[in-house]
Amino acid sequence: MIAGALRVVIALAALLELAFVRLLPESGPGLYARLAAATVVVLLPGGLICDALNRRSASATLVWSLASLTVALVAVFATGSSLSLALWVLAGISVAALAVSIARRLPRPPRIGGSAIAAAAGALFGIALWHVAGPVDGDALFHLARVRKLAAFDELSLHAVNEFADGGLHPGYAFPLWHAFLAVVAQLAGVDPQLVVLHEASVLAPLAFLVVYEAGTMLFRSGWLGGGVVAANTALIALAPGHGGAFASLALPATSSRQLIVPAVLTLVFTQLREPSAAVLAGIGAGALTLTLVHPSYTVFLGVPLAGFLLVRALWDRRDALRLGAAAVAYAVPTGAALLWLLPIVRETASHNPSRGEVRRALEQYPGQLEVLRDGSYRLGPELFSRSGAVAVAALALIPLAGLAGRRRWASFVLGGSVAVLVVMLLPELFTRLSDATSISQSRRLAGFLPFAFAVAGGAAVLARLFWVGVVPLGLVAGIALQRAFPGDFTLKIEGGGGPERLTWFALVGGLAGIGVTLLLRVLRRRGVDAGREWLAGVAVILFALPVAAHAARNWSPSPEREASPLTPGLVRALSEHVSERAVVFSDPQTSYRIGAELPVYVAVNPETHVAATKKNRPYERRDDALRFFRKGGDLAIPRRYRAGWLVVDRKEFKRVRVELRPVYEDDRYELYRLRARR
């Protein structure tokens, strides 16, 4: 009864805290408190479900919270109602889970040791991220437009959140699960969705640290090495690129799925090896489903290292192989079901089984990243694996050392996962087929699923057994040397030439050799390098990451690539006053892109790089129509063809266009016109 009463108190305290912080201002610490309280409430159903299942971890809480939101969204779309219904469904799930946990009278299970330290480190890092947020720009505008529609519209459907009123579903975001997460946070916090997209990364940073720490701790069975995985991952993803790296966009679906959901699923898979149960398998299924809905290609990509892990682990331990096989089934069934639902949408895209012209266009978009062979096939450039700086270089160099710890589970994951990813990316036949299925734009990203951080932590563990306390100064010296020699190349065109190409081939050959060593150790019945001295390895990895952090501190500012919105405050006010929800606004691609993010309206055209190339979307035809209108006289038949009710002209970019209408609003740069349908 005491545990049940405690659960009720915690749930009520979260709701009361949310009510209190909504009295705070929508800026600075007040905004942070609002977003944090709202995020806790959105995660509350998952936490209560974990209590009912007698599981307690940030990873399980995250996947079950997103699974609950999936159920709520299905109810919203099925009834054509607003996001308010989702809040009621989430409340119902929370009450049901609370009732089950009280009825079962189970004590609250303890968290993984060291979780509080990981969360505190993540909170401090999140506060630092606040200062590099910068303006909303790039892909964030695309996602903000969807979040805004979900938060504003009363009659929601899958098509309602599209950028075009006459367009089709985006194959990567057909089910707007993560967008709904952000929209619910905005509604609960009582703030504009733009503030959520801009600053939610600071609130999610502790969760990102926690799920990575849990994955590392469950795999290595050591909190010190779990901390090492966090340090290596943070240095690789957030510090090496400068300006907050990918963590600055942690609120966006691609980054959140990679830095939150993927490590959460890994935690559950590693838990299945140590503590197998139906509840853990259900969590793996929930994680796979939500990952597929948030970012479908990443579910496929995560399956590659997991398949390698299963194959290598089966060489050592039949019991582990059976447990991993059960996890694979739990992962594959919901993934397959979701991908089958998405398949008709994917087939509509030009990048699926692309023509030669489409392949040529994609190859030109990523110069220096792909190697095209004589027979027309292509593969990822080997130098891209080591382009991300010191951590990536160290990981590739340390992969073969995992062979010396053959019987350890982490060694099987590092060897099997790394070799599987390298083989798929470097063999043209496999990479070309993967690109045909997922697009070249997506297939390049499989390189990021190589277990870099785990390889660094595992390599440090082996070195700690070999060199004892000497691994600590070795970590610091190696960090300084590698940061100076390989600071990383994070440009789209690989202006710095990428990383050392030979190191990638060394990692592949060394990984295969490491698998051979594990087989030899098994035949000889030798244990290999055993566990121990994990604290030395953890400290060594943290010291190795310090030079990368020092580099990041010198570049801790908003990215200069993010540009402030050119839309004038007067134009935004005029659009808000005169243009109704769901109206269609016609303008040039860049202006339309900004307008769609500022208001819950539809546009007729967007920059083609931010539009899914489906038959209904017709991104290049829309672009050509817009340029024809603005460069060749302003024929009003063009916007009317898109059923546009409003027209915005950027006089700075298009001075010569003539519109035979009286503007509703005008300033030094923009003009707003109302378009009446032709009789």
C-alpha positions in Angstrom: 0.0 0.0 0.0 2.9 2.4 0.7 4.3 1.9 -2.8 0.9 2.4 -4.3 0.3 5.6 -2.3 3.8 6.8 -3.4 2.9 6.3 -7.1 -0.3 8.4 -6.7 1.6 11.1 -4.9 4.3 11.2 -7.6 1.6 11.5 -10.4 -0.3 14.2 -8.6 2.9 16.1 -7.8 3.8 16.1 -11.6 0.4 17.6 -12.4 0.6 20.2 -9.6 4.1 21.2 -10.7 2.8 21.8 -14.2 0.0 24.0 -13.0 2.4 26.0 -10.9 5.1 26.6 -13.6 2.5 27.8 -16.1 2.4 30.9 -13.9 6.1 31.6 -14.8 7.1 33.8 -17.8 7.6 32.3 -21.2 11.3 33.1 -21.3 14.6 32.1 -19.6 14.3 29.9 -16.5 10.5 30.2 -16.6 10.3 28.7 -20.1 12.8 26.0 -19.1 10.6 25.1 -16.1 7.5 25.0 -18.3 9.0 22.7 -20.9 10.5 20.4 -18.3 7.3 20.0 -16.3 5.3 19.4 -19.5 7.8 16.8 -20.7 7.6 15.0 -17.4 3.8 14.8 -17.7 4.0 13.5 -21.2 6.4 10.8 -20.0 4.2 10.0 -17.0 2.1 7.3 -18.7 5.3 5.4 -19.7 6.6 5.6 -16.1 3.4 4.2 -14.7 3.3 1.4 -17.3 6.9 0.5 -16.2 5.7 0.3 -12.6 2.9 -2.0 -13.6 5.4 -4.2 -15.4 7.8 -4.1 -12.5 10.4 -2.4 -14.7 12.1 0.9 -13.9 14.4 2.6 -16.4 14.4 5.8 -18.4 14.6 3.6 -21.6 11.5 1.7 -20.8 9.7 4.9 -19.7 10.5 6.5 -23.0 9.4 3.7 -25.3 6.1 3.1 -23.4 5.3 6.8 -23.3 5.7 7.0 -27.0 3.7 3.8 -27.4 0.9 5.4 -25.3 1.0 8.5 -27.5 0.7 6.3 -30.5 -2.5 4.8 -29.2 -3.8 8.3 -28.4 -3.0 9.6 -31.9 -4.7 6.7 -33.5 -7.8 7.7 -31.5 -7.5 11.3 -32.7 -7.1 10.4 -36.4 -9.8 7.8 -36.3 -12.3 10.3 -34.9 -11.1 13.3 -36.7 -10.8 15.3 -33.4 -8.2 17.6 -31.9 -5.1 16.9 -29.9 -7.2 17.4 -26.7 -8.5 13.9 -27.2 -5.0 12.6 -27.0 -4.5 14.2 -23.6 -7.6 12.4 -22.3 -6.5 9.1 -23.8 -3.1 9.5 -22.1 -4.8 10.3 -18.8 -6.9 7.1 -19.2 -3.8 5.0 -19.9 -2.1 6.5 -16.8 -5.0 5.8 -14.5 -5.3 2.2 -15.8 -1.5 1.6 -15.4 -1.7 3.1 -11.9 -4.6 0.9 -10.9 -2.7 -2.2 -12.2 0.5 -1.4 -10.3 -1.5 -0.8 -7.1 -3.4 -4.0 -7.5 -0.3 -6.0 -8.0 1.2 -4.5 -4.8 4.7 -4.6 -6.2 7.5 -2.5 -4.6 9.0 0.1 -6.9 12.1 -1.5 -8.4 15.4 0.3 -8.0 17.0 2.3 -10.8 20.3 1.3 -12.4 23.1 2.5 -10.1 24.6 5.8 -11.2 21.5 7.0 -13.0 21.2 10.1 -10.9 24.8 11.2 -11.8 24.1 10.6 -15.5 20.9 12.6 -15.3 22.6 15.5 -13.4 25.4 15.6 -16.0 22.7 15.7 -18.7 20.9 18.5 -17.0 24.0 20.6 -16.9 24.7 19.9 -20.5 21.1 20.8 -21.4 21.5 24.2 -19.7 24.6 24.7 -21.8 22.7 23.8 -24.9 20.2 26.6 -24.2 23.0 29.1 -25.3 23.6 27.4 -28.7 19.9 27.1 -29.8 20.0 29.9 -32.3 17.2 30.7 -34.7 14.9 28.0 -36.1 16.1 27.2 -39.6 16.7 24.4 -42.1 14.9 21.1 -41.4 13.5 22.5 -38.2 11.1 24.7 -40.2 9.6 21.7 -41.9 9.0 20.0 -38.6 7.7 23.2 -36.9 5.1 23.5 -39.6 3.8 20.0 -38.8 3.9 20.6 -35.0 2.0 23.9 -35.4 -0.8 22.2 -37.4 -1.2 19.4 -34.8 -1.4 22.0 -32.0 -3.9 24.3 -33.8 -6.3 22.2 -36.0 -9.6 20.8 -34.6 -10.2 18.1 -37.2 -7.0 16.2 -37.5 -6.0 13.5 -40.0 -2.8 12.1 -41.3 -3.1 14.4 -44.4 -4.0 17.5 -42.3 -0.4 18.1 -41.2 1.1 18.1 -44.7 2.7 21.2 -46.1 0.5 21.1 -49.2 -3.3 21.0 -49.2 -3.1 18.9 -52.3 0.0 16.9 -51.5 0.7 13.4 -50.2 2.1 11.9 -47.1 5.8 12.1 -46.4 7.2 8.5 -46.3 9.5 9.3 -43.4 6.8 11.2 -41.3 3.5 9.7 -42.4 2.5 9.1 -38.8 3.6 12.3 -37.0 4.4 10.7 -33.6 7.3 12.8 -32.6 5.6 15.9 -33.9 2.7 15.1 -31.7 5.1 14.7 -28.8 6.3 18.3 -29.3 2.8 19.6 -29.9 1.5 18.0 -26.6 4.5 19.5 -24.8 3.6 22.9 -26.3 -0.1 22.6 -25.2 0.7 21.5 -21.7 3.4 24.1 -21.2 1.1 26.8 -22.7 3.8 28.1 -25.1 4.2 28.6 -28.8 5.4 25.5 -30.7 8.4 27.4 -32.0 9.7 27.7 -28.5 9.4 24.0 -28.0 11.3 23.2 -31.3 13.9 25.8 -30.3 14.6 24.8 -26.6 13.2 21.3 -26.0 16.7 19.9 -26.7 17.8 21.4 -23.3 15.1 19.4 -21.6 15.7 16.2 -23.4 19.5 16.2 -22.8 19.2 14.5 -19.4 17.0 11.8 -20.9 19.6 11.3 -23.7 22.4 10.9 -21.2 20.3 8.5 -19.2 19.3 6.1 -22.0 22.9 6.0 -23.3 24.2 5.4 -19.8 21.7 2.6 -19.3 22.6 1.0 -22.6 26.3 1.1 -21.7 25.8 -0.1 -18.1 23.6 -3.0 -19.2 26.0 -4.2 -21.9 29.3 -3.8 -19.9 27.7 -4.6 -16.5 29.7 -1.6 -15.1 28.6 1.9 -14.3 32.1 3.2 -14.9 32.0 1.9 -18.5 28.5 3.1 -18.9 29.8 6.6 -18.0 32.6 6.0 -20.6 30.0 5.3 -23.3 28.2 8.5 -22.4 31.4 10.5 -22.5 32.4 9.0 -25.9 29.0 9.4 -27.4 28.7 13.0 -26.2 32.1 13.9 -27.6 31.3 12.3 -30.9 27.8 13.7 -31.5 27.6 17.0 -29.5 31.2 18.3 -28.9 33.4 17.4 -31.9 31.2 19.3 -34.5 31.1 22.5 -32.3 28.0 24.6 -31.7 26.3 21.8 -29.8 26.5 19.4 -32.7 23.5 17.2 -33.3 22.4 17.7 -29.7 21.3 21.3 -30.6 18.6 19.7 -32.8 17.7 17.0 -30.3 14.0 18.1 -30.5 13.8 17.1 -34.2 12.7 13.5 -35.2 15.9 12.4 -36.9 18.1 13.3 -33.9 15.7 12.3 -31.2 15.2 8.9 -32.7 18.9 8.3 -33.1 20.0 9.7 -29.7 16.9 8.7 -27.6 14.9 5.8 -29.0 17.8 3.8 -30.5 19.8 3.6 -27.2 16.6 3.0 -25.4 15.9 -0.1 -27.6 19.5 -1.2 -27.2 19.1 -1.0 -23.4 16.1 -3.3 -23.6 17.8 -5.7 -25.9 20.8 -5.9 -23.5 18.4 -6.3 -20.6 16.8 -9.3 -22.3 20.2 -11.0 -22.2 20.6 -10.4 -18.5 17.0 -10.5 -17.2 14.8 -12.1 -19.9 11.1 -11.7 -19.5 7.9 -11.1 -21.5 7.8 -7.5 -20.2 11.2 -6.8 -21.7 10.2 -8.3 -25.0 7.1 -6.2 -25.0 9.2 -3.2 -24.4 11.5 -4.1 -27.3 8.4 -4.4 -29.5 7.1 -1.0 -28.3 10.5 0.6 -29.0 10.7 -0.9 -32.5 7.2 0.3 -33.4 7.8 3.8 -32.1 11.2 4.0 -33.8 9.6 3.0 -37.1 6.9 5.6 -36.8 9.3 8.4 -35.8 12.0 7.6 -38.4 11.4 4.4 -40.4 14.8 4.0 -42.0 16.5 4.0 -38.6 14.7 0.8 -37.6 16.2 -0.9 -40.6 19.6 0.5 -39.8 19.5 -0.5 -36.2 18.7 -4.0 -37.3 22.1 -4.3 -39.1 24.3 -4.1 -36.0 21.8 -6.1 -34.0 21.9 -8.9 -36.6 25.7 -8.9 -36.5 25.5 -9.1 -32.7 23.2 -12.1 -32.8 25.4 -14.0 -35.3 28.7 -13.4 -33.4 27.1 -14.1 -30.0 25.7 -17.4 -31.3 29.3 -18.5 -31.7 29.9 -18.3 -28.0 26.7 -18.8 -26.1 23.6 -20.8 -27.3 21.5 -19.5 -24.4 22.3 -15.9 -25.3 21.6 -16.7 -29.0 18.1 -17.9 -28.0 17.4 -14.8 -25.9 18.6 -12.6 -28.7 16.5 -14.5 -31.2 13.5 -13.8 -29.1 14.4 -10.1 -29.0 14.9 -10.2 -32.8 11.3 -11.5 -33.2 9.9 -8.9 -30.8 11.8 -6.3 -32.8 10.9 -7.5 -36.3 7.1 -8.2 -35.9 6.0 -4.6 -35.2 8.7 -3.2 -37.5 7.4 -5.3 -40.3 3.8 -4.4 -39.7 4.6 -0.7 -39.7 6.8 -0.9 -42.8 4.1 -2.8 -44.7 1.7 0.1 -43.9 4.3 2.6 -45.1 5.2 0.6 -48.3 2.5 2.1 -50.6 3.7 5.6 -49.6 7.4 4.7 -50.1 6.7 3.3 -53.6 5.3 6.8 -54.6 8.7 8.4 -54.0 11.2 9.0 -56.8 14.1 7.8 -54.5 12.6 4.3 -54.1 14.1 2.1 -56.9 15.2 5.3 -58.6 15.9 6.0 -62.2 19.4 6.7 -63.5 18.5 10.4 -63.5 17.4 10.3 -59.9 20.5 8.5 -58.9 22.7 11.0 -60.7 20.9 13.9 -59.0 21.3 12.2 -55.6 25.0 11.6 -56.2 25.5 15.2 -57.2 23.8 16.3 -53.9 26.4 14.5 -51.8 29.8 15.2 -53.5 32.7 13.4 -52.0 30.6 11.1 -49.9 30.1 8.3 -52.4 32.4 6.3 -54.6 30.9 5.4 -58.0 32.4 2.3 -59.6 32.8 1.5 -63.3 29.8 -0.8 -63.4 27.5 2.1 -62.1 27.3 0.7 -58.6 28.4 2.8 -55.7 29.3 2.7 -52.0 30.0 5.0 -49.2 33.5 6.6 -49.2 35.6 4.8 -46.6 36.9 8.1 -45.2 33.4 9.0 -44.0 33.6 6.6 -41.1 36.5 8.4 -39.6 35.5 11.9 -40.6 33.8 12.7 -37.2 37.0 13.4 -35.3 39.0 11.8 -32.5 36.4 9.5 -31.1 35.5 8.0 -34.5 39.2 7.4 -35.3 39.9 5.8 -31.9 36.8 3.6 -32.2 37.9 2.2 -35.6 41.4 1.6 -34.2 40.1 -0.2 -31.1 37.6 -2.5 -32.7 40.0 -5.4 -33.2 40.9 -5.4 -29.5 37.4 -6.7 -28.8 38.6 -10.0 -30.1 40.8 -10.4 -27.0 37.6 -10.3 -24.9 35.8 -12.8 -27.0 33.4 -14.3 -24.4 32.2 -10.9 -23.2 28.9 -9.8 -24.6 30.2 -6.3 -25.3 32.9 -7.8 -27.5 30.2 -9.7 -29.6 28.3 -6.5 -30.0 31.3 -4.4 -31.0 32.7 -7.0 -33.4 29.4 -8.2 -34.9 27.8 -4.7 -35.1 30.9 -3.0 -36.5 31.6 -5.7 -39.2 28.0 -5.8 -40.2 27.7 -2.1 -40.8 31.1 -1.9 -42.5 30.3 -4.8 -44.9 26.9 -3.3 -45.9 28.4 0.2 -46.5 31.6 -0.8 -48.3 30.3 -3.6 -50.5 28.7 -1.8 -53.6 26.2 -4.6 -54.2 24.8 -4.3 -50.7 25.0 -0.6 -50.4 23.3 0.0 -53.8 20.4 -2.3 -52.8 20.1 -0.5 -49.5 20.0 2.8 -51.3 17.4 1.6 -53.7 15.2 0.6 -50.8 15.7 3.6 -48.5 17.2 6.4 -50.8 20.8 7.5 -51.0 19.9 10.4 -48.6 19.1 7.9 -45.9 21.4 5.0 -46.6 24.5 7.2 -45.9 23.3 7.4 -42.3 23.8 3.7 -41.6 27.5 4.7 -41.0 26.4 6.4 -37.8 25.0 3.1 -36.4 28.5 1.6 -36.1 28.9 1.3 -32.3 31.6 3.9 -32.0 31.1 4.8 -28.3 30.9 1.1 -27.2 34.1 0.3 -29.2 36.0 3.1 -27.4 34.8 2.0 -23.9 35.4 -1.7 -24.7 38.9 -0.9 -26.1 39.7 1.1 -23.0 38.6 -1.9 -20.8 41.0 -4.2 -22.7 43.8 -1.7 -22.4 43.1 -1.3 -18.6 43.6 -5.0 -18.2 46.8 -4.9 -20.2 48.4 -1.7 -18.8 46.5 -1.2 -15.5 46.9 2.4 -14.3 48.9 3.4 -17.4 45.6 3.5 -19.4 44.6 6.7 -17.6 47.4 9.0 -18.9 47.3 7.0 -22.2 43.7 8.1 -22.6 44.5 11.8 -22.1 47.6 11.8 -24.3 45.7 9.9 -27.1 42.8 12.4 -26.8 45.1 15.4 -27.2 47.0 13.8 -30.1 43.9 12.6 -32.1 42.1 15.8 -31.5 45.0 17.8 -33.0 45.5 15.3 -35.9 41.8 14.6 -36.7 39.5 17.4 -35.5 36.8 16.1 -37.8 35.3 17.3 -41.1 31.6 18.1 -40.7 30.9 19.9 -44.0 28.4 18.4 -46.4 31.0 18.5 -49.3 33.8 16.9 -47.2 36.0 20.0 -47.7 38.7 18.6 -45.5 39.0 15.3 -47.2 37.2 13.2 -44.5 39.2 11.0 -42.2 41.9 8.4 -42.8 40.6 5.9 -45.4 42.9 3.1 -44.5 41.7 3.1 -40.9 38.3 2.0 -42.1 39.7 -0.9 -44.0 41.8 -1.7 -40.9 38.7 -1.8 -38.8 36.9 -4.1 -41.2 39.9 -6.5 -41.5 40.7 -6.3 -37.8 37.0 -6.9 -36.9 36.9 -10.0 -39.0 40.2 -11.1 -37.5 38.8 -10.4 -34.0 35.9 -12.7 -34.7 38.4 -15.3 -35.8 40.2 -14.8 -32.5 37.0 -15.3 -30.5 36.4 -18.6 -32.4 40.0 -19.7 -31.6 39.5 -18.8 -27.9 36.3 -20.8 -27.8 38.0 -23.8 -29.5 40.9 -23.6 -27.0 38.4 -23.0 -24.2 40.2 -19.8 -23.1 38.3 -16.9 -21.5 40.4 -14.2 -23.1 40.8 -10.8 -21.3 38.3 -10.9 -18.4 36.5 -8.1 -16.6 38.0 -5.9 -14.0 39.5 -2.4 -13.5 36.5 -0.9 -15.2 36.9 2.3 -13.2 40.3 2.9 -14.8 38.8 2.4 -18.3 35.9 4.7 -17.5 38.3 7.5 -16.3 40.5 7.0 -19.3 37.6 7.5 -21.7 36.5 10.6 -19.9 40.0 12.0 -20.0 40.2 11.1 -23.7 37.0 13.2 -24.3 38.4 16.2 -22.5 40.4 17.7 -25.5 37.2 17.3 -27.6 35.3 19.2 -25.0 38.0 21.9 -24.9 37.6 22.3 -28.7 33.8 22.5 -28.3 34.1 25.2 -25.6 35.9 27.5 -28.1 33.0 27.0 -30.5 30.1 27.1 -28.1 27.8 29.5 -29.9 24.8 29.2 -32.2 25.8 27.7 -35.5 26.5 30.4 -38.1 24.7 28.3 -40.7 21.4 29.0 -39.0 19.9 32.2 -40.4 17.2 34.3 -38.7 13.9 34.5 -40.4 13.7 37.3 -43.0 9.9 37.7 -42.5 9.1 41.1 -41.0 7.1 41.3 -37.8 4.5 43.3 -39.7 4.0 40.6 -42.3 3.7 38.0 -39.6 1.0 40.1 -37.8 -0.8 40.7 -41.0 -0.9 37.0 -41.9 -2.1 36.2 -38.4 -4.9 38.8 -38.6 -6.1 38.2 -42.1 -5.3 34.6 -43.1 -7.4 31.9 -41.6 -6.3 28.4 -40.6 -5.9 25.8 -43.4 -5.8 28.6 -46.0 -3.4 28.2 -48.9 -0.7 30.9 -49.3 1.3 31.2 -52.5 4.8 32.7 -52.5 8.4 31.8 -53.6 9.9 28.6 -52.1 12.0 30.3 -49.3 9.2 32.6 -48.2 6.6 29.8 -48.3 8.9 27.7 -46.2 9.0 30.3 -43.5 5.3 31.1 -43.6 4.4 27.4 -43.2 6.4 27.4 -40.0 5.0 30.6 -38.6 1.3 29.9 -39.1 -1.0 26.8 -39.3 -1.6 27.3 -43.0 -0.8 25.4 -46.2 1.6 26.6 -48.9 1.8 25.8 -52.6 5.6 25.4 -52.9 8.6 24.7 -50.7 12.3 24.3 -51.4 12.6 21.0 -53.2 15.3 19.7 -50.8 12.7 19.8 -47.9 9.8 18.1 -49.8 9.3 14.4 -50.3 9.6 13.7 -54.0 6.2 11.9 -54.4 3.8 12.0 -57.3 1.4 14.2 -55.4 4.0 16.6 -54.0 5.7 17.2 -57.4 8.4 19.4 -55.7 10.2 20.3 -58.9 7.1 21.2 -60.8 5.9 23.4 -57.9 9.3 25.1 -57.8 9.2 25.8 -61.6 5.6 27.2 -61.3 6.6 29.6 -58.6 9.7 30.8 -60.4 7.6 31.2 -63.6 5.1 33.4 -61.7 7.7 35.6 -60.0 10.1 35.9 -62.9 7.7 36.1 -65.9 5.0 38.6 -65.1 2.9 37.4 -62.2 0.2 35.3 -64.0 -2.5 34.9 -61.3 -3.7 31.7 -63.0 -0.7 29.9 -61.5 -1.5 30.5 -57.8 -5.2 30.0 -58.5 -4.3 26.6 -60.0 -3.1 25.7 -56.5 -6.4 27.1 -55.0 -4.3 29.7 -53.1 -6.3 32.4 -51.3 -3.4 34.6 -50.5 -0.2 35.8 -52.2 3.0 37.1 -50.6 5.6 38.9 -52.8 9.2 39.4 -51.6 10.1 42.7 -53.3 13.7 42.4 -52.3 14.1 39.2 -54.4 11.5 39.8 -57.1 11.3 43.5 -57.9 9.8 43.3 -61.4 6.8 41.1 -60.8 3.5 43.0 -61.3 0.3 42.1 -59.5 -2.9 43.7 -60.6 -4.4 43.7 -57.1 -4.5 46.0 -54.1 -2.2 44.8 -51.3 -3.8 44.0 -47.9 -0.5 44.8 -46.3 2.9 46.1 -47.5 6.2 47.1 -46.0 9.7 47.8 -47.2 10.1 44.2 -48.3 6.8 42.2 -48.4 3.4 42.6 -49.9 0.4 40.6 -49.0 -2.5 40.2 -51.5 -5.9 38.4 -51.2 -6.7 36.2 -54.2 -10.3 35.9 -55.1 -11.4 32.9 -57.2 -12.1 33.6 -60.8 -15.8 33.5 -61.7 
